[in-house]
Amino acid sequence: MFQPELCVKIRGRRFRRTGCLPAHARMDRFSTSDRFEYLQGLVTEFQDTDSEDAKEQILANLANFAYDPRNLDALQMLQVTELFLDMLTEDNENFVEFGIGGLCNLSMDQECRDQILQSGGIPLVTGCLSSHRDETVLSAITTLMNLTTPASRSQTTDSAVVQCMLRFSLTQNPRLCNLAAVFLQDFCSQEQVDRARELMQGHSQSVVGIPLPKD
């Protein structure tokens, strides 16, 4: 089965899968109306196909296209944000990975960020921290960073999330460890961190379904 290249760009990181798809080269030459028509075709195909492999390819491409600001208006009109959010509760781990990767890219835009927040996306994103896939967890952490506003901070830096970041900061996976450390330093108060450490003392179980990081 042919698989597209998933190259979700997040703050300098690129998450790749095998294969190559020339869609990006074609999209660069598209007008605004052509972009909408092309993306609409992808969304329609996703809705109409019964093939999980085909759905994975489409999600991977939509996640890629979410990185390009020129596609954001079309993606919003096509309700791709809601599509990505729906993927976070799927059993298929590829659906979840591509969905959170797309949300991570979309959340860098203020309007898309607000749409995710208004759709109640924070609990769904937080749930991705329990994934055993590093790329899914990294995308979830970065998305929580992007979703943090004065109004949403109490949710994105909930005590359970802070405890999770403390656990991730202890892992020997350098990308996960470093990103968790940035989250704790830049998005959490010292009081929150100290409180989370107190709650963790003597407990080795997972936090709200979030497992301990694997070394």
C-alpha positions as CSV (number, residue, x, y, z in Angstrom):
1,M,0.0,0.0,0.0
2,F,1.4,3.4,-1.0
3,Q,1.7,5.8,1.9
4,P,2.2,9.5,1.6
5,E,4.9,11.5,3.2
6,L,3.7,13.0,6.4
7,C,5.8,16.0,7.0
8,V,4.0,17.9,9.7
9,K,6.2,20.9,10.5
10,I,6.0,22.0,14.1
11,R,8.4,24.6,15.5
12,G,11.2,23.4,13.4
13,R,10.4,19.7,13.8
14,R,9.4,17.5,10.8
15,F,7.5,14.3,11.4
16,R,8.0,12.0,8.4
17,R,6.5,8.8,7.1
18,T,7.5,6.9,4.0
19,G,6.7,7.7,0.5
20,C,6.3,10.9,-1.4
21,L,3.3,12.8,-2.8
22,P,3.6,15.7,-5.3
23,A,0.5,17.4,-3.9
24,H,2.5,20.3,-2.3
25,A,4.2,21.1,-5.6
26,R,0.8,21.3,-7.3
27,M,-0.7,23.3,-4.5
28,D,2.0,26.0,-4.8
29,R,0.6,26.9,-8.2
30,F,-3.0,26.9,-7.2
31,S,-5.2,30.0,-7.0
32,T,-7.4,30.5,-4.0
33,S,-10.4,28.9,-5.7
34,D,-8.3,26.0,-6.9
35,R,-7.0,25.4,-3.4
36,F,-10.5,25.3,-2.0
37,E,-11.6,22.9,-4.7
38,Y,-8.7,20.6,-4.1
39,L,-9.1,20.5,-0.4
40,Q,-12.8,20.1,-0.7
41,G,-12.2,17.1,-2.9
42,L,-9.9,15.6,-0.2
43,V,-12.5,16.1,2.5
44,T,-15.3,14.6,0.3
45,E,-13.1,11.6,-0.5
46,F,-12.4,11.1,3.2
47,Q,-16.1,11.1,4.0
48,D,-17.1,8.8,1.1
49,T,-14.4,6.1,1.3
50,D,-14.6,3.1,3.5
51,S,-10.9,2.4,3.2
52,E,-8.9,3.1,6.3
53,D,-5.7,3.3,4.3
54,A,-7.2,5.9,2.0
55,K,-8.4,7.9,5.0
56,E,-4.9,7.8,6.5
57,Q,-3.4,9.2,3.3
58,I,-6.0,12.0,3.2
59,L,-5.5,12.9,6.9
60,A,-1.7,13.0,6.4
61,N,-2.1,15.4,3.5
62,L,-4.6,17.6,5.3
63,A,-2.3,17.8,8.3
64,N,0.5,18.9,5.9
65,F,-1.7,21.5,4.2
66,A,-2.7,22.9,7.7
67,Y,0.9,24.2,8.0
68,D,0.4,26.6,5.0
69,P,-1.4,29.8,6.0
70,R,-2.7,30.1,2.5
71,N,-4.9,27.1,3.1
72,L,-6.4,28.1,6.5
73,D,-9.5,29.9,5.2
74,A,-10.4,26.9,3.1
75,L,-9.7,24.4,5.8
76,Q,-11.9,26.4,8.2
77,M,-14.8,26.6,5.7
78,L,-14.5,22.8,5.2
79,Q,-14.6,22.2,9.0
80,V,-11.3,20.4,8.9
81,T,-10.7,21.5,12.5
82,E,-13.7,19.5,13.6
83,L,-12.5,16.6,11.5
84,F,-9.1,16.6,13.2
85,L,-10.8,16.8,16.6
86,D,-13.0,13.9,15.8
87,M,-9.9,11.8,14.9
88,L,-8.5,12.1,18.5
89,T,-11.1,9.6,19.8
90,E,-10.5,7.0,17.1
91,D,-9.0,3.6,17.9
92,N,-6.7,3.9,14.8
93,E,-3.5,5.3,16.1
94,N,-2.6,6.8,12.7
95,F,-5.8,8.7,12.7
96,V,-5.0,10.1,16.1
97,E,-1.4,11.0,15.1
98,F,-2.4,12.8,11.9
99,G,-5.3,14.5,13.6
100,I,-3.2,15.9,16.5
101,G,-0.5,16.8,14.0
102,G,-3.0,18.8,12.0
103,L,-4.4,20.5,15.1
104,C,-0.8,21.4,16.1
105,N,-0.3,23.2,12.8
106,L,-3.7,24.9,12.8
107,S,-3.3,26.0,16.4
108,M,-0.5,28.3,15.4
109,D,-3.1,30.6,13.8
110,Q,-5.2,32.7,16.3
111,E,-8.5,32.1,14.6
112,C,-8.0,28.4,14.3
113,R,-6.8,28.3,17.9
114,D,-10.0,30.0,19.0
115,Q,-12.1,27.6,17.0
116,I,-10.4,24.6,18.7
117,L,-11.0,26.2,22.1
118,Q,-14.6,27.0,21.4
119,S,-15.1,23.4,20.2
120,G,-13.9,22.1,23.6
121,G,-10.7,20.7,22.2
122,I,-8.5,20.9,25.3
123,P,-9.6,17.7,26.9
124,L,-9.3,15.8,23.6
125,V,-5.8,17.2,23.1
126,T,-4.9,16.3,26.7
127,G,-6.1,12.8,26.1
128,C,-3.4,12.4,23.5
129,L,-0.7,12.6,26.2
130,S,-1.6,9.0,27.0
131,S,-0.4,7.8,23.6
132,H,2.5,5.5,23.3
133,R,3.6,7.2,20.1
134,D,6.2,9.9,20.7
135,E,5.1,12.0,17.7
136,T,1.5,12.1,19.0
137,V,2.6,13.1,22.5
138,L,5.0,15.8,21.1
139,S,2.2,17.2,18.9
140,A,-0.2,17.2,21.9
141,I,2.3,19.1,24.1
142,T,3.0,21.7,21.4
143,T,-0.8,22.1,20.7
144,L,-1.4,22.7,24.4
145,M,1.2,25.4,24.3
146,N,-0.4,27.0,21.3
147,L,-3.9,26.8,22.9
148,T,-2.8,28.5,26.1
149,T,-4.4,31.9,26.6
150,P,-5.2,33.9,29.7
151,A,-8.7,32.4,29.6
152,S,-7.7,28.8,28.8
153,R,-4.5,28.6,31.0
154,S,-6.4,27.0,33.9
155,Q,-7.2,24.0,31.6
156,T,-4.0,23.7,29.6
157,T,-2.0,23.8,32.9
158,D,-4.3,21.8,35.0
159,S,-2.6,20.0,37.8
160,A,-2.9,16.6,36.1
161,V,-1.2,18.1,33.0
162,V,1.6,19.6,35.0
163,Q,2.2,16.3,36.8
164,C,2.3,14.6,33.4
165,M,4.9,17.1,32.2
166,L,7.0,16.5,35.3
167,R,7.0,12.8,34.5
168,F,7.8,13.4,30.9
169,S,10.7,15.7,31.9
170,L,12.3,12.7,33.6
171,T,12.3,10.5,30.5
172,Q,15.5,9.7,28.6
173,N,13.8,10.6,25.3
174,P,15.5,14.0,24.7
175,R,12.8,15.5,22.5
176,L,10.1,14.7,25.0
177,C,12.1,15.6,28.0
178,N,13.1,19.0,26.5
179,L,9.7,19.9,25.3
180,A,8.1,19.0,28.7
181,A,10.8,21.2,30.4
182,V,9.9,24.1,28.1
183,F,6.2,23.7,28.9
184,L,6.9,23.7,32.7
185,Q,9.2,26.7,32.5
186,D,7.2,28.9,30.0
187,F,3.6,28.0,30.7
188,C,3.4,27.0,34.4
189,S,4.0,29.0,37.6
190,Q,6.5,27.8,40.1
191,E,3.6,27.4,42.5
192,Q,1.9,25.0,40.1
193,V,5.0,23.0,39.6
194,D,5.7,22.7,43.4
195,R,2.1,21.7,44.0
196,A,2.2,19.1,41.3
197,R,5.4,17.7,42.8
198,E,3.7,17.5,46.2
199,L,0.8,15.6,44.8
200,M,3.2,13.2,43.0
201,Q,5.1,12.2,46.1
202,G,4.6,8.6,46.9
203,H,2.6,7.9,43.8
204,S,3.9,5.9,40.9
205,Q,0.6,5.4,39.1
206,S,-0.4,7.2,36.0
207,V,-2.1,10.6,36.2
208,V,-5.7,10.6,34.8
209,G,-4.8,7.8,32.4
210,I,-1.5,9.3,31.4
211,P,1.2,6.6,31.8
212,L,4.7,7.1,33.0
213,P,7.1,7.8,30.2
214,K,9.1,4.9,28.8
215,D,12.9,5.2,29.0
